[in-house]
Amino acid sequence: MIGRGGWAALLGLTTLLGLSGAALAADPAVKMGDWSLTVEELDKELLIPFFDLEMKRHQLRVMKAEEKAVTRALELEAKERKTTTEALLQEAAAKADKVTDEQVKAFLDANRSRIPPTEDIAALIPKLKANMEEQSGRKAQGLYVDSLLKKYKPEVLLPPPTPPRLDVKGPYVNARGPENAPVTLVEYSDFQCPFCKRGAMVLKELEKEFPSQLRVVYRHLPLPSHTQATKAAEASQCAGVQGKFWEYHDAIFENQEKLDAALLKDLAGRVKLDVSAFNKCLDEGKTAAAVKVDMETARTLGVNSTPTFFLNGIMIQGALPTADFKKMIQAELENSKKAPKTAAK
């Protein structure tokens, strides 16, 4: 048996010698007695972390490409003007606005509370002025580089990685819109989350824009930091038992600032529920299990923040502007038109 230290040493050696190779999807990744998991089975639970790594790799590539483009633009300009790139940058910095004594004094006054009382202000002023002038010079150099990029027009041609499509399985308990809609948007939300309130407003706008093409699904993910969110989620499910989940959903977000038990029960009356049945449902925790089911599906999908959306299985984190969602939905609609039709049986 190889110990943990031995495994680490062996891994380092095989990597050094180029012997590690790529594991095949069907290869066993781990085994214990008659139990085993393949690489493919592990990878299915790592789609989002792998995509995050690919995004970081893409961002690093873009940053390096942009850095190289700046260097090349400076070289082209230096060649055209028969000088050096260093001289060009020095010339740009020399044209920066000079820092005045008044500006230094204003900065000191604005940051007086951050300066230690033992600090020698008279000795600090020339150092501060030099620092401010250096920053001004860097800003001028940045503006100069921007002008060169406009002149030489570099193009970064690196496409972003394609996000994975996850299998966001049903049942879809809280859903509205056509069941056969080409686009399904599943949201994991928290009734105390201010960004989720914004997300709810975005969804309403999208439903108006795509009434026959979009199905919206709400799932619960009350966060531990929001102490009233879990009970609010249970209350919305109690309203759902009476067929008024969405009305109660809207009422909660309209009164998000204070979601104590008294308000939750008051909202039941406002949306015309059978208040007695609602109160019994809420007090006895009859819908707690349903909320936990949603939370478990969120964990399985790798969701740990709200709001998180799945647009036909593609994860979207955060309450993006309506316009961004529209573009993504329209792209999905275009893809659905291109997809091969299955012959009727």
C-alpha positions, -999 to +999 in steps of 0.1 A: +000+000+000+013+035-008+008+061+019-004+096+014+031+110+012+041+082-013+011+090-035+022+127-036+058+117-045+046+093-071+023+119-087+051+144-088+074+119-104+050+108-131+041+144-139+078+153-141+084+123-165+053+130-185+038+097-177+005+109-161-016+109-193-053+118-195-078+095-179-105+081-201-141+087-192-147+050-186-116+045-165-121+038-128-113+068-107-117+052-073-126+018-060-132+001-027-140-036-027-168-042-053-177-004-053-161+019-079-167+052-097-155+061-132-139+093-143-171+102-162-192+097-130-170+121-111-169+146-139-207+149-139-205+164-104-176+187-113-190+204-144-194+238-128-159+238-110-143+226-143-161+254-162-149+280-136-113+268-141-118+271-179-131+306-174-101+316-153-078+301-180-097+321-206-094+353-186-057+348-182-053+342-219-073+374-227-052+394-202-019+381-218-032+388-253-042+423-244-008+429-228+010+416-259-012+439-280-002+469-260+034+460-263+031+456-301+012+489-305+039+507-286+066+490-308+048+500-340+044+536-329+080+538-318+091+525-352+070+550-370+083+579-349+119+566-349+122+564-311+119+539-283+088+526-264+103+539-232+107+574-247+071+573-258+058+565-223+081+591-207+068+617-231+032+608-222+039+610-185+056+643-189+024+657-204+004+648-172-013+675-153+009+688-125-002+683-090-007+716-071-001+724-035-039+730-032-046+694-044-021+680-019-037+700+009-072+689-001-061+653-001-046+657+034-077+673+047-099+645+033-077+618+048-067+635+081-084+608+102-062+581+086-029+599+093-012+589+126-010+618+151+027+612+154+032+617+116+054+647+106+030+665+082+057+688+069+079+658+060+049+639+045+038+667+021+067+663-005+064+625-004+027+627-009+031+652-038+056+629-055+032+599-051+003+619-066+024+631-095+035+595-102-002+584-102-010+613-126+018+602-149+005+566-150-029+579-158-016+599-187+003+569-199-028+548-198-047+573-218-019+574-243-019+536-247-057+538-252-051+562-281-026+538-296-051+509-294-077+530-312-051+537-339-039+502-344-071+484-336-060+450-322-086+422-320-086+396-293-100+365-311-103+341-281-138+328-278-150+322-242-155+286-231-190+271-237-208+268-204-220+233-195-257+223-197-268+207-165-297+183-161-320+204-139-345+177-132-381+181-122-406+180-108-412+217-113-436+224-084-437+262-087-439+268-124-458+290-148-457+293-186-463+266-212-451+231-203-438+227-239-420+261-240-387+259-258-370+278-230-372+269-193-357+293-167-352+277-133-344+302-104-330+293-070-340+322-048-342+334-012-371+356+000-348+378+021-322+383-006-325+419-021-309+407-054-336+380-056-363+407-054-346+424-084-345+390-101-382+385-096-389+418-113-366+407-142-385+375-146-419+393-148-405+414-177-392+383-194-426+366-191-442+396-208-417+395-235-418+358-242-453+347-231-455+315-252-418+307-253-407+308-217-415+287-187-403+300-153-397+277-123-391+289-088-370+269-063-361+276-027-326+282-014-329+301+019-294+311+029-282+305+065-275+342+069-311+351+063-329+339+095-365+345+082-360+331+047-367+294+055-400+301+072-410+325+044-402+297+019-424+273+038-452+299+039-451+303+001-454+266-002-484+266+021-499+292-002-491+269-031-511+242-015-541+265-021-530+273-056-517+308-049-479+303-048-471+331-072-495+356-056-479+350-022-444+350-038-451+385-051-465+396-017-435+384+001-411+403-021-432+435-017-428+432+021-393+418+022-380+441+050-399+423+078-408+387+073-418+376+108-445+350+114-471+377+120-465+392+086-465+359+069-499+351+083-512+386+075-501+381+038-523+350+036-553+372+042-542+398+017-539+372-011-573+357-002-562+323+012-581+302+036-562+317+066-571+290+091-558+263+068-527+284+059-519+290+096-522+253+104-499+244+075-473+270+085-474+262+123-471+225+118-443+228+092-462+208+066-441+222+037-407+221+053-398+189+035-407+204+001-383+233+008-355+209+018-360+190-014-352+222-034-322+229-012-309+194-018-312+198-056-293+231-053-265+214-035-264+186-061-261+213-089-234+232-071-256+262-063-245+281-032-257+317-038-288+335-048-302+343-072-289+315-094-307+307-127-305+278-151-315+288-186-322+254-204-296+240-180-269+267-184-260+283-150-263+321-146-253+336-113-268+369-102-296+391-112-284+402-146-301+431-165-333+421-184-315+429-217-288+403-210-314+376-203-333+386-234-302+380-256-296+346-240-333+336-244-333+347-281-301+327-287-318+296-272-348+302-294-325+303-324-308+271-313-342+254-309-350+262-345-318+247-358-321+215-337-331+185-358-368+176-355-376+141-341-399+121-364-434+116-351-442+081-339 
